[in-house]
Amino acid sequence: MIDQIVIDQIFELINRSDLNEVFFIRKDKLYRVPYDSIPGVYILFNKDEIVYIGSTVNLFQRVLHHKNAIPYSKKLTKPMKWDSSVCIAMNGDRDVYFKNEQKLIEFFKPKYNRQYITDENKRILINQDIEVKTRSYKNVIDILIDMHLTNAINNQGNNFDDILKDFLSNFNDKQVRIRMKKKCLKWFQDELLTD
């Protein structure tokens, strides 16, 4: 059970005008997520300790990614330990929830956030590649594509054609599907060039 004092501290640090809705999710109850993206900040707990804080354009998808994270074969890593999460949906753009994320990280200093990794927990999976890349894109669609395709390739082991077909099936409008397909193919070509 998450300590009420910690919850109170979280909400004292967050700008109230940015707050939209709050979700408490236990890891063992997290099976699938709605496709609709809800931006905001998420906080992972192990018992009553905050172990990781992040921000994202799709709260539920990102938390589910942490649940199902499989370490990269080239890195000596293992999934981080957590059992519950607080997802805080926020109003505004990426800057709004990024600033709130930074305030929370500076206050709580979670052990799995990059800047607070010690020798003891150095081998824990923190997906730095995705975090760095998402901050370099200019719009939410590119971030969504990067996160979805990267997660699907790394964690499900599917080939790109199957992942692309599955991703495009979420869009009803033909013109939107065509634009999204072009963006996905460009993403794939960029990934091949950087490998």
N, C-alpha and C positions, 0 to 999 in steps of 0.2 A: 504494500500500500504506500502511495506517495505521501510524504509528509506535508501537511497543510501549510506549515511555515514556509517550505520551499515554494509551494504554489503561490502563496502571498507575495514572496520576494519576486517571483517571475512577473506577476502582474503589476507590481510597483515599478519595475524597470521598463515595461513596455508602454509606449505612448498610447493612451486610451483611445485617441481619435483614429488610430490605425487598426484597432481591434475590430474584428467582424464576428467571428464565432470560434468556440473552443471545443476540441474533441479529445477525449481520453480514450486511448486504444491500448488494449493488452496485446502483447505479441502473439500469444496463443489463440487470440480471437481474430487475428488479421489473416484473411484468406484471399480475398480479391478486393479490388478497388473500383469505384466508379470511374468511367473514362474522363468525365468532366474534370478539368484542372482547377484546383483551388490553391492560390498562392499563399505563402505565409512562412512561419517559422515552426520547426518541430524540435522537440526535446526528447531525447532517449534516456530512460532511467534503467538502472540495474538496482532492484529493490528500491531504496529511497535516495540513491545517489544519482546525480545527473552525470552521464558518461559522454554524451555527445549532443551538440546543438548545431542545427543546420537551417538553411532557408532554401526555398525551392518554388518553382511555378506550379508544382503539383504535389501537394502534401502527402496524399495517400499513396501515390505511386512511389514516391521517394522513400517513405517509411517501409513500404512493402519491399523495395529494393534492398534495404538494410536487413530485412528479415531473411530474404533469400540469397543474400550475397554469397557468392562462391569466390574464394581467393583466386587471383591470377596465378597461373602455373609458374610464371617466371619470378614471382616475388615470394619471399618467405613470410606469408601472412596467414591470418586466420580471422574468421568473422568476429566482430566485437560482441561482447556480452551485454544484452539488454533484455528487459522483460515487459516494459510498458512505455508508452509515449504520450506526450501532450502535443497535439497539433493545433496551432493557433492561426486560423485563417485571418488574413489581413486585407485591408483596403489599400489601394494605391499601386504604384509600380515597383519594380525590382529594388530601387533605392530604399524604399520604405521598409521592406522586410529585411533587407541586408543590414540597414542601420540598427534595427531592433535585434537582429541576430548577433551583431558585433557587441552591442551593449550586454547581452546575456552572456556571451562567451567571456568577455572581460571580467564580469562579476563572478561567474561560477567556475571558470577555468576547467572545463571538462577534460578528463584525462585522454580521451580519444581525438579531440580536436588537434590538428597538426601542431599548433604552436605550443601545446602542453604535453606532447608525447615525451615520455621518459624512457630510459633504457628498459624499465620493467615492462612497459606495454608497447614497445617499439614495433613488435611484430604483428600488431593488430591491423586489420584491413581498414584503411582510410582511402577512399577512391579519389586520389589526388588528380588523376588524369581528367576525370569528368568535371570535378569542381573547377579546375583551372580553365578548361575549355569553355564551360558554360558562361563564365564571366567575360570571355572574350567575344561572344556573339552580340549582335546588336538588337535582336528582337526575340520575343517570347516563342514564336514558331520555331526558329532555329534551335533554341534551347530545348524545346519539347522534342524535336526530331533527334537531336544529339543524345538526349537522355534516354529516350525510348529505344532507339536503335542500338546505342552502346550497351544498354542494360540487356536487351534481348540477345545480342550476339554473345556477350560475355557470360551471361547467366543461364541462357537456355540452350546455347550451342546450335541454334538453328542457322541455316544459310540465309544470306541476304534476301534472296528472292522470296522465300517463305515469310520472312519478317516484313518485307515491304508489302506483300499482298495482305497480310494480317493488319498492318498499320493502316493501309488505305481503305480497308473495309469499314473503318470507323467514320468515314465521310460519305454522306448521301449525295451531295452535289457533285456532278461530273466535273465541272470546271475547277472546283476546289481539289478534287482528287488528282487532276492533271497537274495543277500547281504544286501540290504536295509531293507528287511523284518526282517532279523535276528537282525539288529541293532535296529529297531523299537520295536521288541519284548523284547530285552534286556532293552531298555529304559523303557518300560512299567513295566517290572518286578522290575527294580530299583525304579520306582516311587511307586509301591505297598509296597516295603520294607521300604521306607522312610515315608510313610503316618502313 
